[in-house]
Amino acid sequence: MDAIVVILVFSLLVITIWLRIVFSKRRSIHHQKMEQLKELFSSLVKKQEMLNQKAIISSDFQLKYKSDMSKLSEEIFVLQKKIFELISKQ
């Protein structure tokens, strides 16, 4: 009977030590994966900021381009009007 108790205690001790080793390995792997995830997230945030800056630049350029084109169209219209007035005077 004493031998069975000793074997049972010893086997429980071995299982406990084995579980601690397995859990510590998994914990370290988990921490590594979390660090990789944090780095990936910070990289994505930086890329998002760069994309936002490029979108703002593009939007500003489009607005300026449309404004310049409308001014140019108005100037062309005024010049055409003056040309027609000059032609009609002759």
Phi, psi and omega in degrees: 000319179295325180294322179294318179295317180297315179296318179297314179296316179297316180294322176295322177296316178297316179297319179297314178297317179299317179296320178299318180296314180297315181294323179293322176296316180295323179295317180294321177297318179299316179295322177296315179296322178294320177296318177298320179295319178297317178297317179296318180295317179294324176296318179295323178296317179297317179296322178296319178297317179296319179296319177298318178297317179294323178294321178295316179298316180296317179297315178299318179297317180297318178297316179294320179297315179297319179296314179297320180293322178292321176296318179297319178297319178297317179296319178297317179298316179297317179295319177297320179297316179295320178298315178296324178294317179295319181292319181290335177288330183277000000 
